[in-house]
Amino acid sequence: MMNFEQGYSVYVEKCEQFGLQPVNYRYYVNQLSHEQLLAYNGYAIQQEMK
């Protein structure tokens, strides 16, 4: 979940940089694609094995 929060932080920074209103965190996570969720899960499993 930490990576989602980091990604959201970057998203919010970029929105502010371009004068856009960011969506809330819950909506942001709900809009992640299937591929993004699979990539996150793969990364999380690798981190647990370290």
Biopython code that builds the backbone (N, CA, C, O; Angstrom):
import numpy as np
from Bio.PDB.StructureBuilder import StructureBuilder

atoms = [
    (1, "MET", "N", (0.829, -1.196, 0.000)),
    (1, "MET", "CA", (0.000, 0.000, 0.000)),
    (1, "MET", "C", (0.869, 1.254, 0.000)),
    (1, "MET", "O", (0.453, 2.312, -0.471)),
    (2, "MET", "N", (2.058, 1.122, 0.524)),
    (2, "MET", "CA", (2.965, 2.268, 0.595)),
    (2, "MET", "C", (3.268, 2.809, -0.805)),
    (2, "MET", "O", (3.373, 4.022, -0.987)),
    (3, "ASN", "N", (3.410, 1.917, -1.802)),
    (3, "ASN", "CA", (3.703, 2.366, -3.158)),
    (3, "ASN", "C", (2.535, 3.136, -3.757)),
    (3, "ASN", "O", (2.739, 4.088, -4.510)),
    (4, "PHE", "N", (1.312, 2.730, -3.426)),
    (4, "PHE", "CA", (0.150, 3.479, -3.897)),
    (4, "PHE", "C", (0.193, 4.891, -3.326)),
    (4, "PHE", "O", (-0.100, 5.854, -4.034)),
    (5, "GLU", "N", (0.553, 5.021, -2.062)),
    (5, "GLU", "CA", (0.617, 6.337, -1.419)),
    (5, "GLU", "C", (1.710, 7.187, -2.053)),
    (5, "GLU", "O", (1.528, 8.390, -2.243)),
    (6, "GLN", "N", (2.844, 6.573, -2.381)),
    (6, "GLN", "CA", (3.916, 7.318, -3.040)),
    (6, "GLN", "C", (3.485, 7.769, -4.425)),
    (6, "GLN", "O", (3.743, 8.905, -4.822)),
    (7, "GLY", "N", (2.826, 6.878, -5.164)),
    (7, "GLY", "CA", (2.321, 7.237, -6.488)),
    (7, "GLY", "C", (1.290, 8.348, -6.415)),
    (7, "GLY", "O", (1.270, 9.241, -7.262)),
    (8, "TYR", "N", (0.436, 8.294, -5.406)),
    (8, "TYR", "CA", (-0.581, 9.327, -5.231)),
    (8, "TYR", "C", (0.079, 10.669, -4.912)),
    (8, "TYR", "O", (-0.364, 11.709, -5.399)),
    (9, "SER", "N", (1.128, 10.649, -4.105)),
    (9, "SER", "CA", (1.841, 11.887, -3.767)),
    (9, "SER", "C", (2.419, 12.540, -5.015)),
    (9, "SER", "O", (2.335, 13.757, -5.177)),
    (10, "VAL", "N", (3.001, 11.739, -5.890)),
    (10, "VAL", "CA", (3.541, 12.271, -7.148)),
    (10, "VAL", "C", (2.408, 12.845, -7.993)),
    (10, "VAL", "O", (2.542, 13.920, -8.577)),
    (11, "TYR", "N", (1.298, 12.125, -8.054)),
    (11, "TYR", "CA", (0.131, 12.583, -8.808)),
    (11, "TYR", "C", (-0.357, 13.940, -8.285)),
    (11, "TYR", "O", (-0.629, 14.847, -9.071)),
    (12, "VAL", "N", (-0.467, 14.076, -6.963)),
    (12, "VAL", "CA", (-0.936, 15.334, -6.366)),
    (12, "VAL", "C", (0.040, 16.462, -6.675)),
    (12, "VAL", "O", (-0.380, 17.569, -7.013)),
    (13, "GLU", "N", (1.337, 16.192, -6.563)),
    (13, "GLU", "CA", (2.346, 17.217, -6.866)),
    (13, "GLU", "C", (2.214, 17.705, -8.306)),
    (13, "GLU", "O", (2.275, 18.906, -8.572)),
    (14, "LYS", "N", (2.031, 16.758, -9.235)),
    (14, "LYS", "CA", (1.905, 17.134, -10.646)),
    (14, "LYS", "C", (0.612, 17.915, -10.897)),
    (14, "LYS", "O", (0.601, 18.862, -11.683)),
    (15, "CYS", "N", (-0.456, 17.524, -10.242)),
    (15, "CYS", "CA", (-1.708, 18.278, -10.381)),
    (15, "CYS", "C", (-1.513, 19.715, -9.912)),
    (15, "CYS", "O", (-1.942, 20.657, -10.579)),
    (16, "GLU", "N", (-0.865, 19.879, -8.767)),
    (16, "GLU", "CA", (-0.614, 21.224, -8.247)),
    (16, "GLU", "C", (0.283, 22.009, -9.187)),
    (16, "GLU", "O", (0.079, 23.204, -9.397)),
    (17, "GLN", "N", (1.276, 21.336, -9.751)),
    (17, "GLN", "CA", (2.212, 21.986, -10.672)),
    (17, "GLN", "C", (1.484, 22.550, -11.897)),
    (17, "GLN", "O", (1.844, 23.612, -12.404)),
    (18, "PHE", "N", (0.470, 21.838, -12.364)),
    (18, "PHE", "CA", (-0.253, 22.267, -13.559)),
    (18, "PHE", "C", (-1.585, 22.929, -13.251)),
    (18, "PHE", "O", (-2.377, 23.180, -14.159)),
    (19, "GLY", "N", (-1.839, 23.213, -11.980)),
    (19, "GLY", "CA", (-3.059, 23.923, -11.603)),
    (19, "GLY", "C", (-4.331, 23.087, -11.709)),
    (19, "GLY", "O", (-5.413, 23.629, -11.934)),
    (20, "LEU", "N", (-4.206, 21.786, -11.550)),
    (20, "LEU", "CA", (-5.362, 20.893, -11.632)),
    (20, "LEU", "C", (-5.785, 20.446, -10.240)),
    (20, "LEU", "O", (-4.980, 20.447, -9.310)),
    (21, "GLN", "N", (-7.039, 20.067, -10.103)),
    (21, "GLN", "CA", (-7.571, 19.574, -8.835)),
    (21, "GLN", "C", (-7.454, 18.046, -8.816)),
    (21, "GLN", "O", (-8.083, 17.383, -9.641)),
    (22, "PRO", "N", (-6.669, 17.471, -7.904)),
    (22, "PRO", "CA", (-6.527, 16.012, -7.867)),
    (22, "PRO", "C", (-7.781, 15.333, -7.312)),
    (22, "PRO", "O", (-8.528, 15.922, -6.531)),
    (23, "VAL", "N", (-7.997, 14.090, -7.730)),
    (23, "VAL", "CA", (-9.080, 13.287, -7.157)),
    (23, "VAL", "C", (-8.617, 12.786, -5.797)),
    (23, "VAL", "O", (-7.422, 12.798, -5.501)),
    (24, "ASN", "N", (-9.568, 12.344, -4.962)),
    (24, "ASN", "CA", (-9.164, 11.859, -3.645)),
    (24, "ASN", "C", (-8.471, 10.506, -3.760)),
    (24, "ASN", "O", (-8.569, 9.835, -4.788)),
    (25, "TYR", "N", (-7.776, 10.111, -2.707)),
    (25, "TYR", "CA", (-6.945, 8.914, -2.704)),
    (25, "TYR", "C", (-7.753, 7.654, -3.002)),
    (25, "TYR", "O", (-7.321, 6.807, -3.783)),
    (26, "ARG", "N", (-8.908, 7.532, -2.389)),
    (26, "ARG", "CA", (-9.726, 6.326, -2.582)),
    (26, "ARG", "C", (-10.117, 6.157, -4.050)),
    (26, "ARG", "O", (-10.040, 5.054, -4.591)),
    (27, "TYR", "N", (-10.528, 7.229, -4.682)),
    (27, "TYR", "CA", (-10.887, 7.167, -6.098)),
    (27, "TYR", "C", (-9.657, 6.836, -6.939)),
    (27, "TYR", "O", (-9.742, 6.056, -7.887)),
    (28, "TYR", "N", (-8.519, 7.426, -6.593)),
    (28, "TYR", "CA", (-7.257, 7.170, -7.300)),
    (28, "TYR", "C", (-6.938, 5.678, -7.293)),
    (28, "TYR", "O", (-6.627, 5.110, -8.340)),
    (29, "VAL", "N", (-7.012, 5.043, -6.135)),
    (29, "VAL", "CA", (-6.696, 3.621, -6.019)),
    (29, "VAL", "C", (-7.722, 2.780, -6.768)),
    (29, "VAL", "O", (-7.365, 1.798, -7.418)),
    (30, "ASN", "N", (-8.998, 3.161, -6.681)),
    (30, "ASN", "CA", (-10.042, 2.405, -7.377)),
    (30, "ASN", "C", (-9.894, 2.469, -8.893)),
    (30, "ASN", "O", (-10.401, 1.591, -9.591)),
    (31, "GLN", "N", (-9.217, 3.478, -9.417)),
    (31, "GLN", "CA", (-9.066, 3.637, -10.859)),
    (31, "GLN", "C", (-7.810, 2.968, -11.417)),
    (31, "GLN", "O", (-7.560, 3.044, -12.620)),
    (32, "LEU", "N", (-7.016, 2.312, -10.564)),
    (32, "LEU", "CA", (-5.826, 1.630, -11.060)),
    (32, "LEU", "C", (-6.242, 0.493, -11.980)),
    (32, "LEU", "O", (-7.236, -0.190, -11.734)),
    (33, "SER", "N", (-5.476, 0.300, -13.033)),
    (33, "SER", "CA", (-5.800, -0.754, -13.986)),
    (33, "SER", "C", (-5.412, -2.127, -13.432)),
    (33, "SER", "O", (-4.676, -2.232, -12.451)),
    (34, "HIS", "N", (-5.913, -3.154, -14.071)),
    (34, "HIS", "CA", (-5.579, -4.526, -13.685)),
    (34, "HIS", "C", (-4.068, -4.746, -13.772)),
    (34, "HIS", "O", (-3.479, -5.387, -12.902)),
    (35, "GLU", "N", (-3.446, -4.211, -14.822)),
    (35, "GLU", "CA", (-2.000, -4.350, -15.004)),
    (35, "GLU", "C", (-1.236, -3.643, -13.888)),
    (35, "GLU", "O", (-0.228, -4.159, -13.404)),
    (36, "GLN", "N", (-1.708, -2.466, -13.475)),
    (36, "GLN", "CA", (-1.049, -1.741, -12.392)),
    (36, "GLN", "C", (-1.149, -2.515, -11.085)),
    (36, "GLN", "O", (-0.185, -2.568, -10.321)),
    (37, "LEU", "N", (-2.304, -3.114, -10.823)),
    (37, "LEU", "CA", (-2.470, -3.902, -9.605)),
    (37, "LEU", "C", (-1.586, -5.145, -9.627)),
    (37, "LEU", "O", (-0.995, -5.497, -8.606)),
    (38, "LEU", "N", (-1.487, -5.820, -10.782)),
    (38, "LEU", "CA", (-0.613, -6.981, -10.899)),
    (38, "LEU", "C", (0.851, -6.588, -10.683)),
    (38, "LEU", "O", (1.597, -7.306, -10.017)),
    (39, "ALA", "N", (1.257, -5.453, -11.245)),
    (39, "ALA", "CA", (2.631, -4.991, -11.069)),
    (39, "ALA", "C", (2.908, -4.688, -9.602)),
    (39, "ALA", "O", (3.976, -5.025, -9.090)),
    (40, "TYR", "N", (1.969, -4.062, -8.933)),
    (40, "TYR", "CA", (2.153, -3.766, -7.518)),
    (40, "TYR", "C", (2.254, -5.053, -6.708)),
    (40, "TYR", "O", (3.126, -5.177, -5.847)),
    (41, "ASN", "N", (1.372, -6.009, -6.976)),
    (41, "ASN", "CA", (1.400, -7.265, -6.239)),
    (41, "ASN", "C", (2.715, -8.005, -6.457)),
    (41, "ASN", "O", (3.275, -8.562, -5.513)),
    (42, "GLY", "N", (3.211, -8.015, -7.691)),
    (42, "GLY", "CA", (4.501, -8.643, -7.980)),
    (42, "GLY", "C", (5.632, -7.961, -7.212)),
    (42, "GLY", "O", (6.499, -8.629, -6.649)),
    (43, "TYR", "N", (5.618, -6.656, -7.193)),
    (43, "TYR", "CA", (6.641, -5.892, -6.477)),
    (43, "TYR", "C", (6.554, -6.174, -4.970)),
    (43, "TYR", "O", (7.581, -6.347, -4.312)),
    (44, "ALA", "N", (5.346, -6.221, -4.431)),
    (44, "ALA", "CA", (5.169, -6.470, -2.997)),
    (44, "ALA", "C", (5.677, -7.859, -2.618)),
    (44, "ALA", "O", (6.292, -8.033, -1.566)),
    (45, "ILE", "N", (5.419, -8.842, -3.472)),
    (45, "ILE", "CA", (5.905, -10.201, -3.191)),
    (45, "ILE", "C", (7.428, -10.230, -3.204)),
    (45, "ILE", "O", (8.041, -10.858, -2.342)),
    (46, "GLN", "N", (8.045, -9.557, -4.172)),
    (46, "GLN", "CA", (9.512, -9.495, -4.220)),
    (46, "GLN", "C", (10.088, -8.848, -2.974)),
    (46, "GLN", "O", (11.116, -9.293, -2.463)),
    (47, "GLN", "N", (9.436, -7.802, -2.479)),
    (47, "GLN", "CA", (9.932, -7.119, -1.284)),
    (47, "GLN", "C", (9.829, -8.016, -0.048)),
    (47, "GLN", "O", (10.685, -7.952, 0.835)),
    (48, "GLU", "N", (8.799, -8.840, 0.018)),
    (48, "GLU", "CA", (8.634, -9.748, 1.150)),
    (48, "GLU", "C", (9.707, -10.828, 1.156)),
    (48, "GLU", "O", (10.095, -11.305, 2.222)),
    (49, "MET", "N", (10.187, -11.216, -0.011)),
    (49, "MET", "CA", (11.184, -12.282, -0.115)),
    (49, "MET", "C", (12.581, -11.815, 0.254)),
    (49, "MET", "O", (13.461, -12.641, 0.494)),
    (50, "LYS", "N", (12.797, -10.525, 0.302)),
    (50, "LYS", "CA", (14.131, -9.987, 0.635)),
    (50, "LYS", "C", (14.443, -10.157, 2.090)),
    (50, "LYS", "O", (15.519, -9.763, 2.541)),
]
sb = StructureBuilder()
sb.init_structure("model")
sb.init_model(0)
sb.init_chain("A")
sb.init_seg("    ")
for serial, (resi, resn, name, xyz) in enumerate(atoms, 1):
    if name == "N":
        sb.init_residue(resn, " ", resi, " ")
    sb.init_atom(name, np.array(xyz, "f"), 0.0, 1.0, " ", f" {name:<3s}", serial, name[0])
structure = sb.get_structure()
